[in-house]
Amino acid sequence: MTIAIGIPVTKIAYLADALRSIADQSTPVAEVVVVDNGADGDVAGIIAAEYPRAILYRNDRQLPPVENWNLVVSYITADWLILLSDDDYMAPDHVSQITAVNLACPAARLIHTRVFIVDENGKKTGISPLAAATESCYDLLMHRQLGYRAQFLSDFVWQTDCLRMVGGFADLPSAWGTDDLTAFRMAKVAGVAYGSKPTFYYRMHANNITNAHSVYKKLLAICSFEDALRSELTSSNPSGHECDDYVRSRCMTLMDDYRGRMQLYVLNNVKGWNLIGVFIRAALSGNTFRISLRVACLAFVRKIVSGIRGSS
């Protein structure tokens, strides 16, 4: 098993932390590829100081996230890829845990681990729930739909040939749902394996991709994600197992609620009473965003409650 780390860089604020975490790995990686995608600073200088062996590529123009991620994939020669965000980092035994999981579950073409969630200063603010050692694509999705999972693009380790076979990272608007849809497609091939030790650190802050982009782009992206998932679920069950057939059917029944949960997450972050403008725009567009009356009412109630709490 050879592992590459690809880092698509648009922000340099935490890049040194990411590179230091690679240098500190107890099990060395085969290659490190950094792609400067119109970054806001001196990427080459940080590489020279923290990880001189990294290979640096520069884009002529800033590419959309998914297009750039797939460009990173095209540069990789190792068997497996960690697509490390420029603001995330790894514990020294992250790669060694991935290697151990691969030895225990050699058939899997997708691996992920438990995650610490940290703030701008690296302070732990959360931890992802535990998962099973192996799961089918349907179990992976169902537990995500039910809110039993917290997973991120960079804590997955992607078998590169399989990733290319499924068409690379799924191209969804604003990259919303790209990690989930791509993981589902990969797990559909041979399931997903899991490392239970939290050796990955996901940095949550105002400028990461989860919080970036307009509310309208996010709501449209949720619709695209839902359509793509429904299409995947209606195709044949690759295992033929009775259990997988049942869970796949359950996933279909959960799709509306799953869309509603994602919409509420977006709407909860709409500032002030701009929420009214969102619903007016939704109504004028024939409800392009597929916001149900239930979700709209919940969003309003939560906004009112948060306003009362804020004033007390």
PASEBA-1860 file (N, C-alpha, C; in nm, 3 decimals):
! residues 312
1> MTIAIGIP> 0.085/-0.120/0.000/0.000/0.000/0.000/0.088/0.124/0.000 ~ 0.078/0.205/-0.103/0.148/0.333/-0.105/0.044/0.444/-0.095 ~ 0.073/0.545/-0.015/-0.022/0.653/0.011/0.038/0.786/-0.033 ~ -0.040/0.860/-0.109/-0.003/0.996/-0.148/-0.091/1.094/-0.072 ~ -0.038/1.212/-0.050/-0.118/1.320/0.006/-0.120/1.433/-0.095 ~ -0.240/1.473/-0.133/-0.257/1.586/-0.224/-0.320/1.702/-0.149 ~ -0.263/1.820/-0.163/-0.315/1.938/-0.094/-0.352/2.045/-0.196 ~ -0.481/2.069/-0.218/-0.523/2.180/-0.304/-0.527/2.307/-0.218
9> VTKIAYLA> -0.448/2.407/-0.254/-0.431/2.524/-0.167/-0.496/2.648/-0.227 ~ -0.587/2.707/-0.149/-0.638/2.840/-0.182/-0.611/2.938/-0.067 ~ -0.591/2.885/0.054/-0.564/2.968/0.172/-0.438/2.916/0.240 ~ -0.349/3.005/0.276/-0.222/2.960/0.334/-0.217/2.970/0.487 ~ -0.325/3.019/0.549/-0.321/3.048/0.693/-0.277/2.928/0.777 ~ -0.320/2.807/0.736/-0.290/2.688/0.816/-0.207/2.585/0.738 ~ -0.158/2.624/0.622/-0.084/2.530/0.537/0.039/2.473/0.608 ~ 0.110/2.555/0.683/0.228/2.507/0.755/0.191/2.395/0.852
17> DALRSIAD> 0.077/2.408/0.919/0.031/2.303/1.011/0.007/2.173/0.936 ~ -0.058/2.184/0.820/-0.087/2.064/0.740/0.042/1.995/0.698 ~ 0.139/2.072/0.650/0.265/2.015/0.603/0.346/1.956/0.719 ~ 0.346/2.023/0.833/0.418/1.970/0.950/0.359/1.837/0.993 ~ 0.227/1.825/0.983/0.165/1.698/1.024/0.203/1.584/0.930 ~ 0.234/1.616/0.805/0.284/1.514/0.711/0.426/1.475/0.749 ~ 0.509/1.574/0.775/0.648/1.548/0.812/0.658/1.466/0.940 ~ 0.560/1.478/1.029/0.564/1.411/1.158/0.508/1.269/1.156
25> QSTPVAEV> 0.463/1.221/1.040/0.403/1.088/1.035/0.504/0.979/1.071 ~ 0.461/0.885/1.156/0.548/0.774/1.194/0.567/0.676/1.078 ~ 0.471/0.672/0.987/0.483/0.593/0.864/0.488/0.692/0.747 ~ 0.601/0.702/0.680/0.615/0.803/0.573/0.518/0.777/0.457 ~ 0.479/0.882/0.390/0.395/0.869/0.271/0.483/0.862/0.147 ~ 0.425/0.809/0.038/0.503/0.790/-0.084/0.527/0.920/-0.158 ~ 0.431/1.010/-0.157/0.446/1.136/-0.229/0.351/1.241/-0.173 ~ 0.393/1.365/-0.187/0.309/1.477/-0.146/0.301/1.573/-0.265
33> VVVDNGAD> 0.178/1.599/-0.309/0.154/1.688/-0.423/0.074/1.807/-0.374 ~ 0.125/1.927/-0.397/0.057/2.050/-0.358/0.019/2.125/-0.485 ~ -0.106/2.164/-0.494/-0.153/2.241/-0.610/-0.195/2.380/-0.563 ~ -0.122/2.480/-0.609/-0.151/2.619/-0.577/-0.265/2.666/-0.669 ~ -0.383/2.674/-0.612/-0.501/2.711/-0.690/-0.537/2.857/-0.662 ~ -0.447/2.947/-0.703/-0.470/3.089/-0.680/-0.466/3.124/-0.533 ~ -0.372/3.065/-0.460/-0.363/3.083/-0.316/-0.333/3.228/-0.280 ~ -0.365/3.262/-0.155/-0.353/3.401/-0.110/-0.218/3.432/-0.045
41> GDVAGIIA> -0.112/3.360/-0.086/0.019/3.386/-0.027/0.127/3.300/-0.089 ~ 0.242/3.296/-0.023/0.362/3.229/-0.076/0.362/3.080/-0.043 ~ 0.299/3.002/-0.128/0.291/2.858/-0.107/0.430/2.795/-0.115 ~ 0.507/2.835/-0.213/0.641/2.777/-0.232/0.729/2.800/-0.110 ~ 0.722/2.918/-0.052/0.802/2.948/0.066/0.765/2.861/0.185 ~ 0.636/2.836/0.203/0.592/2.751/0.315/0.637/2.607/0.293 ~ 0.628/2.559/0.168/0.674/2.424/0.137/0.824/2.411/0.166 ~ 0.900/2.509/0.123/1.046/2.505/0.144/1.080/2.498/0.293
49> AEYPRAIL> 1.000/2.564/0.375/1.027/2.567/0.518/0.979/2.442/0.590 ~ 0.868/2.381/0.543/0.804/2.275/0.619/0.816/2.136/0.558 ~ 0.816/2.125/0.423/0.822/1.993/0.360/0.880/2.007/0.220 ~ 1.012/2.025/0.210/1.076/2.055/0.080/1.058/1.945/-0.025 ~ 1.026/1.822/0.017/1.012/1.713/-0.079/0.879/1.716/-0.154 ~ 0.789/1.802/-0.113/0.660/1.811/-0.181/0.678/1.862/-0.324 ~ 0.594/1.811/-0.413/0.593/1.855/-0.554/0.486/1.963/-0.567 ~ 0.525/2.077/-0.620/0.433/2.190/-0.630/0.391/2.213/-0.775
57> YRNDRQLP> 0.260/2.225/-0.795/0.204/2.265/-0.925/0.126/2.394/-0.903 ~ 0.125/2.479/-1.006/0.049/2.604/-0.999/-0.052/2.609/-1.113 ~ -0.175/2.642/-1.081/-0.277/2.658/-1.184/-0.268/2.798/-1.245 ~ -0.295/2.805/-1.375/-0.293/2.935/-1.444/-0.406/3.026/-1.398 ~ -0.515/2.965/-1.352/-0.630/3.039/-1.300/-0.690/2.958/-1.187 ~ -0.768/3.025/-1.105/-0.829/2.953/-0.992/-0.945/2.868/-1.043 ~ -0.934/2.738/-1.021/-1.036/2.644/-1.066/-1.142/2.625/-0.959 ~ -1.265/2.588/-0.998/-1.365/2.550/-0.899/-1.314/2.431/-0.817
65> PVENWNLV> -1.362/2.415/-0.693/-1.305/2.313/-0.604/-1.298/2.173/-0.664 ~ -1.408/2.121/-0.715/-1.409/1.982/-0.761/-1.317/1.963/-0.881 ~ -1.317/2.058/-0.972/-1.227/2.050/-1.087/-1.082/2.046/-1.041 ~ -1.051/2.125/-0.941/-0.914/2.127/-0.889/-0.880/1.997/-0.817 ~ -0.974/1.943/-0.739/-0.950/1.817/-0.670/-0.921/1.705/-0.770 ~ -0.995/1.703/-0.879/-0.971/1.600/-0.980/-0.839/1.622/-1.053 ~ -0.796/1.748/-1.061/-0.663/1.775/-1.117/-0.556/1.716/-1.025 ~ -0.575/1.731/-0.894/-0.481/1.670/-0.799/-0.474/1.520/-0.821
73> VSYITADW> -0.589/1.456/-0.839/-0.593/1.311/-0.862/-0.509/1.274/-0.985 ~ -0.514/1.356/-1.088/-0.440/1.326/-1.212/-0.289/1.326/-1.191 ~ -0.241/1.395/-1.088/-0.097/1.402/-1.061/-0.046/1.286/-0.974 ~ -0.138/1.211/-0.912/-0.099/1.111/-0.814/-0.056/0.980/-0.881 ~ 0.053/0.921/-0.832/0.099/0.791/-0.882/0.086/0.681/-0.778 ~ 0.064/0.713/-0.652/0.054/0.613/-0.545/-0.080/0.539/-0.554 ~ -0.091/0.431/-0.475/-0.211/0.347/-0.477/-0.331/0.416/-0.412 ~ -0.305/0.496/-0.310/-0.411/0.557/-0.231/-0.385/0.707/-0.218
81> LILLSDDD> -0.494/0.781/-0.196/-0.484/0.926/-0.186/-0.558/0.979/-0.064 ~ -0.489/1.064/0.013/-0.554/1.149/0.112/-0.558/1.289/0.051 ~ -0.678/1.340/0.027/-0.691/1.476/-0.025/-0.703/1.569/0.096 ~ -0.589/1.621/0.139/-0.581/1.697/0.263/-0.613/1.844/0.238 ~ -0.719/1.895/0.302/-0.750/2.037/0.290/-0.637/2.120/0.348 ~ -0.620/2.242/0.297/-0.507/2.325/0.339/-0.520/2.374/0.483 ~ -0.634/2.348/0.548/-0.650/2.392/0.687/-0.668/2.277/0.786 ~ -0.661/2.153/0.739/-0.673/2.036/0.826/-0.535/1.977/0.854
89> YMAPDHVS> -0.527/1.884/0.948/-0.398/1.821/0.978/-0.420/1.683/1.039 ~ -0.311/1.607/1.054/-0.317/1.468/1.096/-0.232/1.444/1.220 ~ -0.274/1.350/1.304/-0.191/1.304/1.415/-0.075/1.222/1.356 ~ 0.037/1.209/1.429/0.154/1.137/1.376/0.127/0.992/1.336 ~ 0.024/0.929/1.394/-0.004/0.789/1.361/-0.122/0.772/1.266 ~ -0.161/0.879/1.196/-0.275/0.868/1.105/-0.246/0.771/0.991 ~ -0.134/0.786/0.925/-0.101/0.699/0.811/-0.080/0.556/0.858 ~ -0.021/0.538/0.974/0.001/0.401/1.024/-0.134/0.335/1.056
97> QITAVNLA> -0.231/0.412/1.106/-0.363/0.354/1.130/-0.428/0.315/0.997 ~ -0.416/0.399/0.896/-0.473/0.366/0.765/-0.411/0.238/0.711 ~ -0.281/0.224/0.726/-0.211/0.103/0.678/-0.263/-0.020/0.751 ~ -0.284/-0.011/0.882/-0.335/-0.124/0.960/-0.477/-0.161/0.917 ~ -0.560/-0.061/0.890/-0.697/-0.087/0.844/-0.695/-0.157/0.709 ~ -0.607/-0.114/0.622/-0.595/-0.178/0.491/-0.553/-0.325/0.503 ~ -0.461/-0.354/0.594/-0.419/-0.493/0.615/-0.534/-0.578/0.669 ~ -0.617/-0.518/0.755/-0.728/-0.592/0.813/-0.844/-0.610/0.715
105> CPAARLIH> -0.860/-0.514/0.623/-0.972/-0.516/0.528/-0.920/-0.490/0.386 ~ -0.845/-0.583/0.331/-0.777/-0.556/0.203/-0.870/-0.538/0.084 ~ -0.994/-0.584/0.094/-1.086/-0.572/-0.021/-1.141/-0.431/-0.036 ~ -1.148/-0.356/0.072/-1.208/-0.223/0.068/-1.126/-0.130/-0.020 ~ -1.196/-0.045/-0.092/-1.131/0.055/-0.177/-1.151/0.196/-0.121 ~ -1.203/0.203/0.000/-1.227/0.329/0.067/-1.208/0.308/0.217 ~ -1.134/0.399/0.280/-1.107/0.391/0.423/-1.133/0.529/0.484 ~ -1.186/0.531/0.605/-1.193/0.659/0.676/-1.172/0.635/0.825
113> TRVFIVDE> -1.154/0.744/0.900/-1.120/0.733/1.041/-1.208/0.825/1.125 ~ -1.198/0.805/1.255/-1.264/0.897/1.346/-1.192/1.032/1.344 ~ -1.265/1.138/1.374/-1.214/1.274/1.353/-1.235/1.360/1.477 ~ -1.131/1.436/1.513/-1.147/1.546/1.608/-1.185/1.671/1.528 ~ -1.283/1.747/1.575/-1.317/1.876/1.516/-1.252/1.984/1.601 ~ -1.180/2.074/1.537/-1.106/2.178/1.610/-1.143/2.316/1.554 ~ -1.113/2.419/1.634/-1.141/2.555/1.588/-1.018/2.617/1.524 ~ -1.023/2.748/1.501/-0.912/2.817/1.434/-0.779/2.800/1.506
121> NGKKTGIS> -0.783/2.783/1.638/-0.661/2.772/1.718/-0.620/2.628/1.747 ~ -0.692/2.533/1.688/-0.659/2.393/1.711/-0.720/2.336/1.838 ~ -0.809/2.410/1.903/-0.876/2.361/2.024/-0.987/2.264/1.984 ~ -0.991/2.148/2.050/-1.092/2.048/2.019/-1.230/2.098/2.060 ~ -1.325/2.090/1.967/-1.463/2.131/1.993/-1.561/2.017/1.973 ~ -1.514/1.904/1.921/-1.603/1.791/1.898/-1.528/1.670/1.849 ~ -1.601/1.560/1.839/-1.543/1.435/1.788/-1.652/1.362/1.710 ~ -1.616/1.299/1.602/-1.716/1.228/1.522/-1.758/1.099/1.591
129> PLAAATES> -1.884/1.056/1.572/-1.931/0.931/1.632/-1.855/0.811/1.576 ~ -1.853/0.705/1.654/-1.788/0.582/1.608/-1.868/0.518/1.495 ~ -1.798/0.442/1.410/-1.861/0.367/1.302/-1.815/0.221/1.310 ~ -1.881/0.136/1.233/-1.843/-0.005/1.228/-1.711/-0.021/1.153 ~ -1.642/-0.132/1.180/-1.513/-0.159/1.115/-1.527/-0.168/0.964 ~ -1.640/-0.222/0.917/-1.670/-0.225/0.774/-1.819/-0.198/0.755 ~ -1.852/-0.134/0.644/-1.992/-0.104/0.613/-2.014/-0.115/0.463 ~ -2.138/-0.144/0.426/-2.176/-0.135/0.286/-2.203/0.012/0.252
137> CYDLLMHR> -2.216/0.040/0.123/-2.246/0.177/0.082/-2.380/0.223/0.138 ~ -2.476/0.127/0.152/-2.609/0.164/0.199/-2.608/0.194/0.349 ~ -2.534/0.116/0.426/-2.522/0.146/0.569/-2.452/0.280/0.589 ~ -2.349/0.304/0.510/-2.276/0.432/0.519/-2.372/0.548/0.497 ~ -2.457/0.537/0.395/-2.551/0.644/0.364/-2.661/0.653/0.468 ~ -2.720/0.540/0.508/-2.832/0.543/0.601/-2.791/0.607/0.734 ~ -2.674/0.572/0.786/-2.631/0.630/0.912/-2.601/0.780/0.897 ~ -2.559/0.819/0.780/-2.540/0.962/0.751/-2.676/1.032/0.748
145> QLGYRAQF> -2.774/0.971/0.683/-2.908/1.030/0.674/-2.972/1.046/0.812 ~ -2.947/0.950/0.901/-3.005/0.951/1.034/-2.931/1.044/1.130 ~ -2.820/1.102/1.083/-2.742/1.192/1.167/-2.646/1.122/1.260 ~ -2.614/0.995/1.231/-2.522/0.918/1.314/-2.377/0.929/1.268 ~ -2.351/1.008/1.166/-2.217/1.018/1.111/-2.175/1.164/1.099 ~ -2.047/1.188/1.123/-1.985/1.315/1.087/-1.858/1.277/1.012 ~ -1.855/1.305/0.885/-1.740/1.266/0.803/-1.707/1.381/0.707 ~ -1.582/1.383/0.663/-1.532/1.496/0.586/-1.446/1.446/0.471
153> LSDFVWQT> -1.426/1.531/0.374/-1.350/1.493/0.256/-1.213/1.437/0.291 ~ -1.143/1.505/0.382/-1.003/1.471/0.406/-0.981/1.352/0.497 ~ -1.083/1.310/0.574/-1.058/1.193/0.658/-1.076/1.063/0.580 ~ -1.126/1.072/0.457/-1.132/0.955/0.369/-0.998/0.932/0.300 ~ -0.969/0.806/0.277/-0.851/0.769/0.198/-0.904/0.691/0.078 ~ -0.874/0.742/-0.040/-0.936/0.694/-0.163/-0.838/0.607/-0.243 ~ -0.878/0.487/-0.280/-0.796/0.403/-0.368/-0.801/0.467/-0.506 ~ -0.686/0.507/-0.557/-0.684/0.598/-0.672/-0.743/0.536/-0.799
161> DCLRMVGG> -0.714/0.408/-0.825/-0.769/0.346/-0.946/-0.921/0.339/-0.938 ~ -0.973/0.306/-0.821/-1.118/0.300/-0.802/-1.179/0.439/-0.814 ~ -1.112/0.538/-0.758/-1.161/0.676/-0.767/-1.171/0.720/-0.912 ~ -1.070/0.687/-0.990/-1.075/0.721/-1.133/-1.186/0.643/-1.204 ~ -1.206/0.517/-1.161/-1.307/0.433/-1.226/-1.448/0.490/-1.207 ~ -1.475/0.550/-1.090/-1.609/0.606/-1.066/-1.622/0.749/-1.118 ~ -1.520/0.795/-1.190/-1.527/0.927/-1.252/-1.468/1.040/-1.171 ~ -1.388/1.005/-1.069/-1.327/1.108/-0.986/-1.427/1.163/-0.885
169> FADLPSAW> -1.392/1.274/-0.825/-1.481/1.337/-0.727/-1.606/1.390/-0.799 ~ -1.721/1.361/-0.742/-1.848/1.398/-0.803/-1.859/1.549/-0.815 ~ -1.894/1.595/-0.933/-1.899/1.740/-0.960/-2.037/1.795/-0.924 ~ -2.048/1.844/-0.800/-2.172/1.904/-0.753/-2.149/2.054/-0.728 ~ -2.253/2.137/-0.740/-2.238/2.282/-0.721/-2.177/2.315/-0.585 ~ -2.077/2.403/-0.587/-2.009/2.448/-0.466/-1.944/2.333/-0.389 ~ -1.933/2.216/-0.451/-1.874/2.097/-0.389/-1.955/2.047/-0.271 ~ -2.078/2.094/-0.257/-2.163/2.049/-0.147/-2.212/1.908/-0.175
177> GTDDLTAF> -2.180/1.813/-0.085/-2.220/1.674/-0.103/-2.123/1.594/-0.186 ~ -2.019/1.658/-0.239/-1.923/1.585/-0.323/-1.858/1.470/-0.249 ~ -1.817/1.494/-0.122/-1.752/1.387/-0.047/-1.848/1.271/-0.021 ~ -1.972/1.302/0.018/-2.069/1.196/0.047/-2.103/1.114/-0.077 ~ -2.129/1.182/-0.189/-2.166/1.111/-0.311/-2.050/1.028/-0.363 ~ -1.929/1.084/-0.361/-1.812/1.009/-0.408/-1.785/0.889/-0.318 ~ -1.798/0.909/-0.186/-1.779/0.797/-0.092/-1.882/0.688/-0.117 ~ -2.007/0.725/-0.144/-2.109/0.625/-0.173/-2.072/0.543/-0.296
185> RMAKVAGV> -2.030/0.613/-0.401/-1.994/0.543/-0.525/-1.875/0.450/-0.504 ~ -1.777/0.495/-0.426/-1.659/0.412/-0.398/-1.699/0.291/-0.313 ~ -1.780/0.316/-0.209/-1.821/0.207/-0.120/-1.910/0.107/-0.193 ~ -1.975/0.152/-0.300/-2.060/0.061/-0.378/-1.976/-0.048/-0.444 ~ -1.849/-0.020/-0.465/-1.759/-0.117/-0.530/-1.723/-0.230/-0.434 ~ -1.682/-0.194/-0.310/-1.636/-0.298/-0.217/-1.651/-0.256/-0.071 ~ -1.749/-0.174/-0.041/-1.770/-0.132/0.097/-1.668/-0.029/0.143 ~ -1.674/0.003/0.271/-1.582/0.101/0.330/-1.528/0.044/0.460
193> AYGSKPTF> -1.400/0.066/0.486/-1.336/0.022/0.610/-1.309/0.144/0.698 ~ -1.292/0.119/0.829/-1.290/0.229/0.924/-1.186/0.209/1.032 ~ -1.116/0.318/1.065/-1.024/0.319/1.177/-1.083/0.399/1.292 ~ -1.096/0.337/1.409/-1.171/0.397/1.519/-1.092/0.497/1.602 ~ -0.962/0.507/1.580/-0.883/0.603/1.656/-0.892/0.740/1.591 ~ -0.921/0.846/1.667/-0.931/0.980/1.607/-0.792/1.038/1.578 ~ -0.746/1.015/1.455/-0.612/1.060/1.417/-0.616/1.172/1.313 ~ -0.736/1.221/1.285/-0.749/1.329/1.188/-0.815/1.449/1.254
201> YYRMHANN> -0.772/1.570/1.216/-0.823/1.693/1.275/-0.886/1.780/1.167 ~ -1.017/1.799/1.179/-1.091/1.883/1.083/-1.112/2.020/1.146 ~ -1.063/2.122/1.078/-1.071/2.258/1.132/-1.198/2.327/1.082 ~ -1.286/2.360/1.176/-1.410/2.428/1.144/-1.394/2.578/1.169 ~ -1.410/2.658/1.066/-1.398/2.803/1.080/-1.481/2.872/0.973 ~ -1.490/3.001/0.979/-1.583/3.076/0.894/-1.550/3.067/0.746 ~ -1.424/3.039/0.711/-1.384/3.044/0.570/-1.371/2.908/0.504 ~ -1.400/2.798/0.577/-1.386/2.670/0.508/-1.505/2.646/0.416
209> ITNAHSVY> -1.493/2.544/0.333/-1.590/2.526/0.224/-1.731/2.499/0.276 ~ -1.740/2.440/0.397/-1.871/2.412/0.454/-1.950/2.541/0.478 ~ -1.880/2.647/0.511/-1.946/2.773/0.544/-1.939/2.877/0.432 ~ -1.866/2.846/0.326/-1.852/2.942/0.216/-1.971/2.932/0.120 ~ -1.979/3.025/0.027/-2.080/3.030/-0.080/-2.215/3.081/-0.028 ~ -2.295/3.131/-0.121/-2.423/3.191/-0.086/-2.524/3.084/-0.046 ~ -2.626/3.127/0.029/-2.730/3.034/0.072/-2.802/2.974/-0.049 ~ -2.818/3.053/-0.156/-2.891/3.004/-0.273/-2.812/2.895/-0.345
217> KKLLAICS> -2.680/2.913/-0.356/-2.597/2.809/-0.417/-2.601/2.681/-0.336 ~ -2.601/2.696/-0.203/-2.605/2.578/-0.117/-2.737/2.503/-0.132 ~ -2.848/2.579/-0.137/-2.978/2.514/-0.150/-2.993/2.443/-0.284 ~ -2.940/2.503/-0.391/-2.942/2.437/-0.521/-2.851/2.314/-0.522 ~ -2.737/2.325/-0.452/-2.645/2.212/-0.444/-2.710/2.094/-0.372 ~ -2.789/2.122/-0.270/-2.858/2.015/-0.198/-2.953/1.941/-0.292 ~ -3.022/2.014/-0.379/-3.111/1.951/-0.477/-3.033/1.861/-0.573 ~ -2.920/1.911/-0.622/-2.837/1.831/-0.714/-2.786/1.705/-0.645
225> FEDALRSE> -2.745/1.720/-0.520/-2.697/1.606/-0.442/-2.808/1.503/-0.424 ~ -2.928/1.549/-0.391/-3.040/1.457/-0.374/-3.070/1.381/-0.504 ~ -3.073/1.452/-0.616/-3.101/1.388/-0.745/-2.998/1.280/-0.776 ~ -2.870/1.313/-0.753/-2.763/1.217/-0.782/-2.774/1.094/-0.692 ~ -2.804/1.115/-0.564/-2.816/1.001/-0.472/-2.935/0.912/-0.508 ~ -3.047/0.974/-0.543/-3.164/0.895/-0.582/-3.132/0.809/-0.704 ~ -3.057/0.867/-0.798/-3.018/0.791/-0.917/-2.931/0.672/-0.879 ~ -2.835/0.694/-0.787/-2.748/0.585/-0.743/-2.828/0.476/-0.673
233> LTSSNPSG> -2.924/0.515/-0.592/-3.000/0.418/-0.514/-3.094/0.334/-0.599 ~ -3.141/0.388/-0.710/-3.233/0.312/-0.795/-3.161/0.215/-0.887 ~ -3.028/0.223/-0.895/-2.954/0.125/-0.974/-2.940/-0.004/-0.894 ~ -2.887/-0.108/-0.955/-2.888/-0.241/-0.895/-2.804/-0.248/-0.768 ~ -2.842/-0.337/-0.677/-2.767/-0.366/-0.556/-2.646/-0.451/-0.592 ~ -2.523/-0.400/-0.574/-2.407/-0.475/-0.619/-2.381/-0.603/-0.541 ~ -2.428/-0.612/-0.416/-2.402/-0.730/-0.335/-2.511/-0.836/-0.350 ~ -2.632/-0.793/-0.376/-2.743/-0.888/-0.386/-2.791/-0.937/-0.251
241> HECDDYVR> -2.735/-0.886/-0.140/-2.773/-0.931/-0.007/-2.911/-0.878/0.030 ~ -2.989/-0.961/0.101/-3.122/-0.920/0.146/-3.113/-0.799/0.239 ~ -3.010/-0.797/0.326/-2.992/-0.685/0.418/-2.969/-0.556/0.342 ~ -2.883/-0.562/0.241/-2.855/-0.443/0.162/-2.978/-0.395/0.087 ~ -3.060/-0.488/0.040/-3.184/-0.448/-0.027/-3.275/-0.372/0.069 ~ -3.284/-0.421/0.193/-3.369/-0.354/0.291/-3.314/-0.215/0.324 ~ -3.183/-0.206/0.350/-3.123/-0.078/0.388/-3.132/0.021/0.272 ~ -3.114/-0.029/0.150/-3.126/0.060/0.034/-3.267/0.118/0.026
249> SRCMTLMD> -3.369/0.034/0.050/-3.508/0.081/0.051/-3.529/0.184/0.161 ~ -3.468/0.159/0.275/-3.477/0.254/0.388/-3.413/0.388/0.350 ~ -3.301/0.383/0.280/-3.235/0.506/0.237/-3.327/0.589/0.148 ~ -3.402/0.523/0.062/-3.494/0.596/-0.026/-3.602/0.667/0.055 ~ -3.655/0.599/0.159/-3.761/0.661/0.238/-3.708/0.777/0.322 ~ -3.578/0.779/0.348/-3.518/0.883/0.431/-3.474/1.006/0.351 ~ -3.483/0.999/0.218/-3.426/1.106/0.136/-3.490/1.242/0.163 ~ -3.623/1.249/0.177/-3.688/1.378/0.200/-3.643/1.439/0.332
257> DYRGRMQL> -3.639/1.355/0.437/-3.595/1.405/0.567/-3.449/1.448/0.563 ~ -3.368/1.374/0.488/-3.225/1.407/0.475/-3.208/1.543/0.408 ~ -3.284/1.565/0.300/-3.279/1.696/0.234/-3.322/1.805/0.331 ~ -3.426/1.779/0.409/-3.474/1.877/0.505/-3.371/1.912/0.611 ~ -3.297/1.811/0.659/-3.193/1.836/0.759/-3.083/1.924/0.702 ~ -3.042/1.896/0.577/-2.938/1.977/0.514/-2.987/2.120/0.491 ~ -3.113/2.133/0.451/-3.168/2.267/0.430/-3.173/2.346/0.560 ~ -3.213/2.279/0.669/-3.218/2.347/0.799/-3.080/2.393/0.843
265> YVLNNVKG> -2.979/2.311/0.814/-2.842/2.350/0.849/-2.806/2.481/0.778 ~ -2.842/2.491/0.650/-2.812/2.611/0.573/-2.895/2.729/0.622 ~ -3.024/2.706/0.642/-3.114/2.815/0.681/-3.085/2.867/0.821 ~ -3.036/2.781/0.908/-3.002/2.824/1.044/-2.889/2.927/1.044 ~ -2.809/2.928/0.938/-2.696/3.021/0.930/-2.728/3.148/0.852 ~ -2.854/3.163/0.809/-2.896/3.287/0.743/-2.910/3.395/0.849 ~ -2.845/3.507/0.829/-2.841/3.612/0.932/-2.971/3.692/0.936 ~ -3.011/3.724/1.059/-3.126/3.811/1.080/-3.252/3.760/1.012
273> WNLIGVFI> -3.332/3.856/0.964/-3.458/3.820/0.898/-3.443/3.809/0.748 ~ -3.320/3.790/0.702/-3.299/3.761/0.560/-3.367/3.631/0.520 ~ -3.406/3.554/0.621/-3.476/3.428/0.596/-3.603/3.452/0.515 ~ -3.672/3.562/0.542/-3.795/3.594/0.467/-3.762/3.609/0.319 ~ -3.652/3.675/0.288/-3.610/3.692/0.149/-3.583/3.560/0.081 ~ -3.526/3.465/0.155/-3.499/3.332/0.098/-3.629/3.266/0.058 ~ -3.730/3.272/0.145/-3.856/3.204/0.115/-3.935/3.276/0.006 ~ -3.923/3.408/0.000/-3.987/3.481/-0.110/-3.925/3.440/-0.244
281> RAALSGNT> -3.792/3.431/-0.245/-3.724/3.390/-0.369/-3.761/3.247/-0.405 ~ -3.773/3.161/-0.304/-3.813/3.023/-0.330/-3.952/3.017/-0.391 ~ -4.044/3.097/-0.337/-4.182/3.098/-0.387/-4.188/3.151/-0.530 ~ -4.115/3.259/-0.558/-4.116/3.319/-0.691/-4.054/3.228/-0.797 ~ -3.966/3.139/-0.753/-3.899/3.047/-0.848/-3.972/2.914/-0.860 ~ -4.094/2.907/-0.804/-4.166/2.780/-0.809/-4.107/2.678/-0.714 ~ -4.052/2.726/-0.605/-3.987/2.643/-0.503/-3.876/2.557/-0.564 ~ -3.790/2.623/-0.641/-3.675/2.555/-0.701/-3.592/2.481/-0.596
289> FRISLRVA> -3.591/2.533/-0.474/-3.506/2.478/-0.370/-3.570/2.360/-0.296 ~ -3.697/2.329/-0.328/-3.771/2.215/-0.269/-3.780/2.226/-0.116 ~ -3.805/2.345/-0.066/-3.818/2.365/0.078/-3.963/2.335/0.117 ~ -3.982/2.237/0.204/-4.116/2.199/0.247/-4.170/2.300/0.349 ~ -4.301/2.300/0.368/-4.363/2.387/0.466/-4.310/2.355/0.607 ~ -4.289/2.227/0.634/-4.237/2.186/0.764/-4.099/2.246/0.790 ~ -4.010/2.238/0.691/-3.876/2.293/0.705/-3.881/2.444/0.722 ~ -3.966/2.510/0.644/-3.979/2.656/0.654/-4.025/2.697/0.794
297> CLAFVRKI> -4.125/2.627/0.848/-4.175/2.659/0.981/-4.067/2.634/1.087 ~ -3.996/2.523/1.077/-3.890/2.493/1.173/-3.780/2.599/1.168 ~ -3.745/2.642/1.048/-3.641/2.745/1.034/-3.684/2.875/1.101 ~ -3.811/2.914/1.082/-3.861/3.036/1.144/-3.863/3.024/1.297 ~ -3.912/2.910/1.346/-3.920/2.890/1.492/-3.780/2.896/1.553 ~ -3.684/2.829/1.489/-3.548/2.830/1.542/-3.490/2.971/1.541 ~ -3.521/3.047/1.435/-3.470/3.184/1.427/-3.530/3.270/1.538 ~ -3.659/3.253/1.565/-3.725/3.329/1.671/-3.668/3.292/1.807
305> VSGIRGSS> -3.651/3.161/1.831/-3.597/3.114/1.960/-3.456/3.165/1.981 ~ -3.373/3.157/1.876/-3.234/3.205/1.889/-3.231/3.355/1.913 ~ -3.327/3.430/1.855/-3.335/3.573/1.879/-3.373/3.605/2.021 ~ -3.466/3.527/2.076/-3.507/3.547/2.216/-3.390/3.517/2.310 ~ -3.321/3.407/2.283/-3.206/3.370/2.366/-3.096/3.476/2.360 ~ -3.077/3.530/2.237/-2.972/3.629/2.219/-3.001/3.760/2.292 ~ -3.130/3.790/2.309/-3.166/3.915/2.375/-3.181/3.903/2.526 ~ -3.181/3.777/2.574/-3.199/3.757/2.718/-3.068/3.761/2.793
END
